[in-house]
Amino acid sequence: MTAVRRYLASRGAPLLRCPVMNPRTPSWRLALCAALCAAALSGCTDGLSVVGGPADAAVANDLAADAPVDVPVDVPVDLGAPMDTAPDVPVDAPMDVGMDTPADMGPARCMSAADCMTNPGRGACDTTTGQCVQCVASNDTCPATEHCNGATNTCEPGCRGDEGCAPTGGPTDGGAAPQNRCDTVNHTCVQCVVNEHCPSGTLCVGSVCVTGCTAERACPSGQTCCTGACVDAQSNLANCGTCGTRCMVSNAMALCLNGTCGVGACNAPFGDCDRSGANGCEVNTQTDLAHCGACGNACPARANATSTCAAGACGFTCNAGFADCNMDPDDGCETSTATSTASCGRCGATCNPPNGVAACVAGVCTVASCTDGFGDCNANPTDGCETNVRTSTTHCGRCMNECPAQPNAFPGCVAGACVISCQAGFADCNDVGTDGCETNTRTSTAHCGACGRECTAAGGTASCQSSVCRVAGCDAGRGDCDGMTANGCEVDVTTAVPHCGGCGMACAPRANASSTCAAGACGLACNAGFGDCDRALDNGCEVATTSTVAHCGACGRMCGLANAVAGCAASACTVATCNAGFGDCDNAPANGCEVDVRSSAAHCGTCGRACTFTNAAGVCRDGSCSMGTCNAGFSDCDYNPANGCETAGACVYASCNAIPRAAPTGVYTLNAGGINWSAYCDMTSDGGGWTLVMKVPGRDPGFVYTSPIWTNSTPLNEGSTDLSTTPAKFRGFFSLPFQQLRLGMVDGSPRYLVVPVSGTNVGPLNAIFAGPARATSVGRNAWRTLVGSPSLQPFCNAEGFNMVSGGDYQAVRLGILTNQENDCGTSDSRLGFGGQYNRCGVGADVSSGNVSTCGGDNGDRNNAFFGYIFVR
């Protein structure tokens, strides 16, 4: 049993106090002790050497290898019970012996560490429980790099004192600040715990030495402690000479030299043109005519113009009625748009009236004179001399000279002179124009059927009836067919239908006609509105000339009208229906459907529907009105055709987000700080309204993290208002507040990412880049979409503005930093804009793109991509 106890102690198992086996020991106690020993041996595996250690399931409960349990009986013990003479139970009894220990067999208790000296791995005494344990918190005996967990009395990783943080192989982690102090609360090695652990001019903040000072912590030699910071009072603007003395100069960058305030560089766009430091930089060179762009650079006077200075560049504005049409500033506004026919009202607006000679009066095109044979009768210069006065009955020979109507006649115009056409049955036989067609040739015996045709009949009295001469007397060829002598020879058998050729020889009636007799032969005279168009006597006048298109008004008179299906009504050609896309807008059938309603601004889609827009020209396309170009001096800034060109002057917006979404993507004029400037606006992508503020080259030292381009207010290549690869910085970068960013990188084709920044406006960007780090929250996977095959380390994932790791490990103005270690102190990978540094790898700085070394998930990267930054 003593050997068993030694074995159990060597294995770290609880000690058992079994009775000494002698003849007087009751057999039940011996059996119980044997069972307890067997159970203890079965649990003594390597995994149970300390409190709370893991079970070692791999070790079998093999008691065969242990020391024999049946040892000789020791000194007798008087247990106060009768002698039990029964045979003792073998100690190696089966394992199913009951484990309930009698109350007088409690576990052994230690009183001090001396009681646990023979217990390997449990050399400390927990006096509260009386058990030997690995360690106690009150007397931590764990190795220097470990500490005692008071709850489990076990040694766990983590320092217990500064000796546990001493470097073993020189500086590690790429040369970062040594972590040789122990934070005994968290048991971690840190750079410092109290200020005294940090060098002069720094304080311990968050276990890291950072720049700072207090009354007790002095600054390095040559520096002064002002409001908690070490500054050089000989050059510090906020503490020049003494703490709190701030250098301020109007419109200029102040200078502190040898502890005295002075004037440094002027703030753009101001200049110190009078060389007087008292009033600072007194001139705004963006707008001052005498100092435009630079001191002493006066803007010259131009002919017919008013000189201007805008954005530091001289220009001029033309006086009313003048324009710079040759784009040569030397001769100013050389063109009079009030009188020039080549530029009437505006440059390039040429006056060219058809059939006439142009003139420009007060900036409006007019007709100076018309070509011979034409006249400007509607006083509209846009269609020139529109009227042919040689043929127009309304303007015959000259405008407003209408040919008058005459009795029994139709007016006409030939070679600029009025003529008449007689109605059927009338003629102008006296050649006097004022009485029209004075002769009725249907009844006049002197002019029967035509002027000068006199009716005579030998042997009879002549007459004229229906333009046909009749014989009144009974001369040869006449007959008295009614047998009445009173009326004489009333029948001319050569013409009388009832007696055609002889008395009683009546002509048969014909359809739609009156029978006639001429020269003794029957014929017919068609009723009004009918015609004998087939010249067949039997069917009479078979055609209704009042409604037949092929014989409208007379046989053979076919109705053919332009752009229309013809009709015939009341013997006159009419428009039945217009061809698709045309209209009979003047209600004059002679010219058919004369208007193309698909393109006519006066008759768009239908007659009389004019395309009119306020301050703009109307345009008709496919029968629908749309607004054309704005009139000079007006602009359509709200892209709403309902109110036309509603804005006097050019469109100027506060940002691209203020432009209506109906506007196309392109370059627009924005105004920030009272200055107009041109900006590229994306009006369609991701909801539109995006202002391009920077174009970032992939490798350019002018765009790395430490470059002043990120924090100053100086534009770069402002004229490159497109998506070309010209590096540029626009005024929106340092003038526009925003809530969202749209970031793009050109990896084969542009890839974009939208980054929300705030629920309210922030910025502008240069102010954010001049401030502290600012986080965003789109996530690691979102940043990776900017390039086709990104590579990043797995940890840190710090994203947003002004992200810096370990001073000069990695830095990015706008993007994400990652690390192979689970912290951000020594990041070796980045993706974003304004990048710099690469402690773990080599290669030139990538100002826009992806850098990854020392464990990127897609291998090493040093990939530069041209980038775009938009704000909204």
Beta strands, then each sheet from edge to edge (+ up, - down):
strand 1: 124-126
strand 2: 131-133
strand 3: 146-149
strand 4: 154-157
strand 5: 181-183
strand 6: 188-190
strand 7: 202-205
strand 8: 208-211
strand 9: 224-226
strand 10: 229-231
strand 11: 252-257
strand 12: 260-266
strand 13: 270-271
strand 14: 283-284
strand 15: 305-310
strand 16: 313-318
strand 17: 322-323
strand 18: 335-336
strand 19: 356-361
strand 20: 364-370
strand 21: 374-375
strand 22: 387-388
strand 23: 409-414
strand 24: 417-422
strand 25: 426-427
strand 26: 439-440
strand 27: 462-465
strand 28: 468-471
strand 29: 478-479
strand 30: 491-492
strand 31: 513-518
strand 32: 521-526
strand 33: 530-531
strand 34: 543-544
strand 35: 564-569
strand 36: 572-578
strand 37: 582-583
strand 38: 595-596
strand 39: 616-621
strand 40: 624-630
strand 41: 634-635
strand 42: 647-648
strand 43: 666-672
strand 44: 675-682
strand 45: 690-696
strand 46: 728-729
strand 47: 740-746
strand 48: 750-756
strand 49: 774-775
strand 50: 795-805
strand 51: 810-819
strand 52: 829-836
strand 53: 848-852
strand 54: 861-864
strand 55: 867-871
sheet 1: 1+ 2-
sheet 2: 3+ 4-
sheet 3: 5+ 6-
sheet 4: 7+ 8-
sheet 5: 9+ 10-
sheet 6: 11+ 12-
sheet 7: 13+ 14-
sheet 8: 15+ 16-
sheet 9: 17+ 18-
sheet 10: 19+ 20-
sheet 11: 21+ 22-
sheet 12: 23+ 24-
sheet 13: 25+ 26-
sheet 14: 27+ 28-
sheet 15: 29+ 30-
sheet 16: 31+ 32-
sheet 17: 33+ 34-
sheet 18: 35+ 36-
sheet 19: 37+ 38-
sheet 20: 39+ 40-
sheet 21: 41+ 42-
sheet 22: 43+ 44- 45+ 46-
sheet 23: 43+ 44- 45+ 55- 47+ 48-
sheet 24: 49+ 50- 51+ 52- 53+ 54-
end
